[in-house]
Amino acid sequence: MIIIKLEDAPNLDEVATKAQADTYRLIKARFEAKQRTTVSDLLQELGLTKSAPLFSRLDHLQQKGVL
């Protein structure tokens, strides 16, 4: 299980790559809709086949202070 805390990210497009921003927005939308989300769900919606790029994006977003 992964627990993610979303921070306000008003400058998301300035600090994150497009892929990172897309990942953040997808996760935020899922949480706001109170949808249960699995890694498999995120991979499919982001068009990824491996989890490494997803976890890399999450790591970078955390380093940038938006997660």
One Martini backbone bead per residue (centre of mass of N, CA, C, O) as a GRO file, in nm:
protein
   67
    1MET     BB    1   0.098   0.035   0.021
    2ILE     BB    2   0.016   0.372  -0.069
    3ILE     BB    3   0.079   0.693   0.071
    4ILE     BB    4  -0.073   1.005  -0.027
    5LYS     BB    5   0.009   1.349  -0.005
    6LEU     BB    6  -0.152   1.631  -0.105
    7GLU     BB    7  -0.044   1.923  -0.223
    8ASP     BB    8  -0.033   2.226  -0.301
    9ALA     BB    9   0.006   2.318  -0.674
   10PRO     BB   10   0.028   2.612  -0.829
   11ASN     BB   11   0.337   2.544  -0.968
   12LEU     BB   12   0.350   2.276  -1.131
   13ASP     BB   13   0.437   2.368  -1.428
   14GLU     BB   14   0.720   2.481  -1.316
   15VAL     BB   15   0.834   2.204  -1.149
   16ALA     BB   16   0.715   2.009  -1.367
   17THR     BB   17   0.663   1.783  -1.570
   18LYS     BB   18   0.426   1.668  -1.769
   19ALA     BB   19   0.419   1.381  -1.651
   20GLN     BB   20   0.404   1.467  -1.355
   21ALA     BB   21   0.148   1.640  -1.378
   22ASP     BB   22  -0.038   1.417  -1.484
   23THR     BB   23  -0.008   1.236  -1.238
   24TYR     BB   24  -0.110   1.431  -1.026
   25ARG     BB   25  -0.392   1.487  -1.152
   26LEU     BB   26  -0.493   1.198  -1.143
   27ILE     BB   27  -0.470   1.150  -0.841
   28LYS     BB   28  -0.642   1.390  -0.752
   29ALA     BB   29  -0.902   1.305  -0.898
   30ARG     BB   30  -0.936   1.035  -0.754
   31PHE     BB   31  -0.952   1.150  -0.464
   32GLU     BB   32  -1.189   1.351  -0.509
   33ALA     BB   33  -1.375   1.094  -0.603
   34LYS     BB   34  -1.314   0.852  -0.411
   35GLN     BB   35  -1.117   0.655  -0.557
   36ARG     BB   36  -0.993   0.363  -0.597
   37THR     BB   37  -0.634   0.310  -0.632
   38THR     BB   38  -0.413   0.157  -0.843
   39VAL     BB   39  -0.133   0.099  -1.006
   40SER     BB   40  -0.272  -0.025  -1.252
   41ASP     BB   41  -0.457   0.212  -1.307
   42LEU     BB   42  -0.236   0.422  -1.356
   43LEU     BB   43  -0.089   0.285  -1.582
   44GLN     BB   44  -0.322   0.276  -1.781
   45GLU     BB   45  -0.394   0.588  -1.784
   46LEU     BB   46  -0.075   0.659  -1.863
   47GLY     BB   47   0.048   0.434  -2.062
   48LEU     BB   48   0.185   0.215  -1.886
   49THR     BB   49   0.385  -0.098  -1.829
   50LYS     BB   50   0.559   0.016  -1.599
   51SER     BB   51   0.637   0.121  -1.265
   52ALA     BB   52   0.898   0.291  -1.261
   53PRO     BB   53   0.797   0.564  -1.383
   54LEU     BB   54   0.590   0.620  -1.165
   55PHE     BB   55   0.785   0.620  -0.918
   56SER     BB   56   0.962   0.844  -1.027
   57ARG     BB   57   0.751   1.063  -1.033
   58LEU     BB   58   0.683   1.050  -0.731
   59ASP     BB   59   0.964   1.118  -0.630
   60HIS     BB   60   0.987   1.396  -0.769
   61LEU     BB   61   0.735   1.521  -0.640
   62GLN     BB   62   0.841   1.497  -0.354
   63GLN     BB   63   1.101   1.670  -0.394
   64LYS     BB   64   0.906   1.924  -0.488
   65GLY     BB   65   0.650   1.927  -0.266
   66VAL     BB   66   0.359   1.780  -0.380
   67LEU     BB   67   0.382   1.500  -0.180
   0.00000   0.00000   0.00000
